[in-house]
Amino acid sequence: MNPPESHSALPPLEEQAYRRLRQALVEGTFAPGDKLSLRRIATSLGTSPMPVRAALRRLAAEQALDLTPSGTAIVPRLTRAAFLELGEVRAALEPLALRLAAPRLDAATLATLERLLEEHAGVRGSGRPEDFLRVDREFLFTLYRMAEAPLLLGMIESLWLRRGPLFWEARWVLMGRPAEHAHRHAPILQALRLGDGMAAARELEGEIRDATTFLLGEIRFAGDAGAEREVLPLLRPGD
């Protein structure tokens, strides 16, 4: 007789470290240029440096981190060309996820999206850009997961590994945009309520292209004059 399967089994330590670091990058916990301390991360995760080192190498292989010859992990700062390419790829893949998700949406999911839309409006004036970015992320990934396309979802998450740090760095300027330009979640939700996945996808494509164009004009990229400075003047003093 086989022993009963343990429901408390956890992935190996390397996998746990990888998943948590990957999620932190997607969520924008780190900004471009941040150096990731191996020992500090290991302490925060409650593990030894070895699995953290392996996780950092995996993320470097995904181009989410740069590794120096000494082994230091650095969150990369994108060039303008790389950020523009990122926006173009996102504008192709993320609307596809919406088209696939549209026929699978149920009343409960639509209600969740409505709640997130209302929450997004509330956090704009809250002075908490981390909540502003979190709600934006939850709205979109609620839809992406409903596509039931694991390969596509993995590709989108890989794009957000490179998107997350830059959007975190620009969080204050993003939250300060006029409401009508901040996102297109309201027309996306309206189109989805009508069952029009194509219209929702067009709105999302426009949202991604708008944000890409906006940030190209507002922040510094690798190769720009002064890009090596750690704090952008667009951020709040002391933030």
Summary of the structure (lengths in Angstrom):
residues: 239
radius of gyration: 19.1
end to end distance: 59.1
largest distance: 67.9
contacts: 688
relative contact order: 0.14
helix: 65%
strand: 3%
